[in-house]
Amino acid sequence: MANKKLYERFHVKPHAKVRLHDWDPAWAHKKEMRGEHPKQEALEEIRKNLERLADAQELLWASDQYGLLVVIQGMDAAGKDGLIKHVMSGLNPQGCSVDSFKQPTDEELKHDFLWRYVKKLPERGRIGIFNRSHYEDVLVVRVHPEWLEKQKLPGKPGRGFWEKRYEDINQMEKHLERNSTIILKFFLHISKKEQKRRLLDRLENPKKYWKFSAADLAERAYWPRYVEAYEDALSATSTKHAPWYIIPADHKWVARSLVSEILTDKIEDLDLEFPKPTKEQRAALIQAKKQLENE
């Protein structure tokens, strides 16, 4: 990309009011690229970013100072699984975990709504990826408020219920930031037209039948309510310590290029260093080298 910080245009500023119709899901950064073939340039950029990301992950692991939590949200068929597969392909799996959150179990429903997510947070030195996340409880549950009955909350949710949940999420993320967890949140912004195309593709390609779920089609009917839920959540929870990025996702190569660059830049910006051995450790290393050379 011509401008290394091009992705900042997709950053949701704290306290900004999000209206998704102002964000183009089909944006393809043609004007910002150096050449005439933005897709090819972006694919090459992804390749370079993945090399940098692998080096950055090794430094993150070795320095053992920060954990990185990557939150990925989006409508059905927005490309969450594919993004994880391609962008994270160069990472060492020993230092990376991916967790997907479906409907909560009976045990999880007996706890507060954040409990099951906290259990999966990354340790220092590791990268944790949430494919759907704690935001499900202010997104899908808001679209389907009847699901709150399963949470067995005392009384009925009153006025300001969702605002209080946003506050709970912000407080949790602030606590994580204070304790050395870097948080990056990506909303894969897909158009309704492109979602239709991808769902039809799953129905027309036998190799993709397994990807299709009747639930995806049923949820499509709630599109306007999901848009409203996302707009409110993005507006209320994009903070300096846990920013949201609205990633245009109609073109998968655009989403993968932007996310790979943001992840890599943010780790490199931590200005980490490999651990330096103490005087005693250095002497032990010299002795071990001599021992091996003399075998």
N, C-alpha and C positions, 0 to 999 in steps of 0.2 A: 504494500500500500504506500502511496505517495507520502502520506502523513501518518507517522507512527501512532499518534494519539487520535486518529480518525474516530475510533470507537467512543470517544468521550461524548459525541453527539447522541449516543444511545443511552447515556447515563441519566437516570431519573434523579434530578436534584432534590435534596431534602425539602420537604414541605411543598413541592410542586404538585399541582393538580393535574393528574393524568387523564387525558382523553385519547383513547386508542385510535380514533379516526385521524388524529394528528400525526400518527407514526405509520409510515408506509411499510407494510409487511413485504412488499416486493422490491424494496430498495436494493440496488445492485452496484452501488458505488462506481458507476462507469466514469463519471466526471473526475473522480479523485485518483483513478489509476493512471499509470504512466503510459501504457500502450493501448492498443485497440481491442485487446482480448481480455477483458476483466476476469472471466472465469479461469482462464489458464494462469493468469497472474496470481489470482487468489489461491489456486491449487498449489502453486509453487510456494506461495507465502505460508500456506498450511504446513507444507513439508518442512520449511525452515523453522516455523514455530514449534513443531513437534520435536525437532532436534534440540532447540533451546529449552523446551519444557522438560525434556528428559534430564538435561543438565541441571535445570533449576530444581527438579524434584530430588535429585541426588544431594544437592546442597541443603535443601529443606530437611531431608532425612538425617544427614550428617550433623548439621548444626543443632538439631533437636530443640529448637526454641519455639517454633510456631506450628500449629496445626492449620490446615486449610479446609474449610467447609464450602463446597460448591453446591448451590441449590439450583435445580433446573425444573422449571414449571412451564406449562403450555397446554393449549387445547389438545384434544385427541388428534393424533397424526401430525403433530407439529414437528416431529423429528427428534424427540428426546433420546430415544434408544440409539438411533443412528449417530447422533452427535457424540454420545458417550463412547460408542464403539470406535469412531474415527479419531476424535480428539484425544482420547485417553489411550490410544493404541500403543503409544511410545513409552508409557509409564511402566515402572517396575511394579508388578502387582503386589509385591511384598509391602509396598508403602502406600497402597491405594485400596480403597474399598468403595463399593457401590451398593446403596440400599434403596429399594423401591418400597413404597408404602401403599398398600391396598386398604381395603376396609379393615378397621381395627378388630382385633380378637376380643373375646370375652374378658381375658385378663387385662388387656390394654384399656378397655372401656371402664374398668374399675379404678383407673387412675385419672389424673388430670390430663388434658388433651396434649400436653407437651411431653409427657413421660416417655412414650415409646420412641420419640425422636432423640431425646437426650441420651438414651442408652446407646445410640449409634454414632455419637459425635466422634470425630477423629482425635486421636492422641497427638501430642506434639511430634512433629516430624512426619506426619502422615497426611494424605489427602483423602477426605471423605466426600463422596458424591451422593447427594440425595436426588433420586429420580422421582419427582413429586416429594413433598416434604411437609413440615409443620404448617405450611400455608394451605394444605388441603382443608384444614379445619376452619378457614375463613373464606374458602372458595366453594368447593363442592358441597360442603355442609351448609353454606349460606344459600346456595341454589336449591338445596334440598333440606330445608330446616326441620323437616320431620325426622331426619336422622339424629337430631339432637336428643330425641326421646331415648335412644339407646345409651346415651351418656349419663342418664339418670341424674341430671342436675336438679337440685332442690328448687321447687317452684318453676315458673315459666320464665324464659328469657325476657327480660324487660327492655326498656328503652336504653339504647347505648350499649347493648350486649356486644356487638361486633367491634365497636370502638375499644371496649375493654380487652377484647382478645388481641386486637392490634397492639395495645399497650403491653399486654403480657409478652407478646412476641418480641417487641422492641426491647423490653427489659431483659429478656433471656439473651438476645443477641448482644446487648451491651455488656452483660455479664461475661459472655464468651470472649468478646473483644478485650475486655480487661484482663482476661486470663489467657491471652496469647493465641486466640483462634481468629484467623483471618476469614471473613465471610464474603463471598461473592455470589450474587443471585441473578439468574438469567431467566427472563420470560421470553420464550420462543414465540414470537408474534406471527401467526399464520392467518391468512385471509380465509373467509368462509368458502370462497371459490376454490382455493387451492386445497383446502381440507376435503372438499367434495371430490376433486380430482384424485387425491391420494386414496380415499376410501374406495372409489370406483376401481382404481388400479389393483387394490387388494382383492376385489371381487372378480376381476378379469384375469388375474395371473395366478394359476394353480400353485405356484411356489410361494405366494403371499396369502393364500387362504387362511393360514394359521394366524396371521396378524389381525384378521378381521374379527371384530366383536360386535354383536348386536347392540351391546351397551353403548358403543361409540355412536351408532346411528341414533339411538334414543337420546343421548345427551346433546346431539346436534340441535335437537328441537329447542334446547334451552340456551342457545347461543347468546341472545341479548342479555339474559340474566348472568351468564358467565362474564360477558364483557363488563357489565356493571360491577360484578364482584371483583374482577381483576383490577379495574380502574381504581376502586376504593382501596384495595389492599396495596397496590403499588404506590398510591399517593400517601398512604399512612405509614408505610414501613420501609421506604427508601431513606436510609440515614447515612451519615458520614462514615460510620463504622461498619455498616452492612448495606452497601448500595445495591440497587436494582439496575439491571441493564435490559432495555427492551430491544431484543435482537430480531431484526427482520428475518423471517424463516420461510418465506415462500420459495427462496432458492437455498437449498441445503448447503451449497458451497459458501454462500455468504455467511450463514450462521456459524459454520465450522471455522471459517477464517477469523471472524470477529472474536469468537469465544476462545480460540486457541491463543490469539494474541493478547487478549485481556488477562487470561490466566498466567501466561508466561511473564508478561510485564509486571504484574502485581507481585509475583514471587521474587523476580529480580529486583524490584524496588525495595525489598526488605533489606538489601545490602548485606546479605549473610556471608559468613566466612566458614571455611572448613576448620574444625577444631585444631588448635595448635598444641602439640605435645608439651608436657612439662619437661623440665630438665631431666628428671628421673626417667620419664618415658622415652625421651630422645636417646638417653644412654642405653636403655634396654633395646631400642630399635637398632642402634649401631651394633650392639652385641649380637642380636639375632641375625643381622646381615652377615657379620663375620663368621658366625657359626655355620650358616648355610653355604657361604663361599668356600669354607674349608672342608666341606664334606667330600 
